[in-house]
């Protein structure tokens, strides 16, 4: 389970870096965290 979360986190980080290359590191971190929260909410809905 942990390896799935790490892979998902890495995938989202790569996507953000490619889509928004001009962001500062702090901005990138905020976008990544927001997308991770969105993904977690989707997974929680699927689980229920």
Helices and strands as residue ranges (DSSP letters): H 2-19, H 25-47
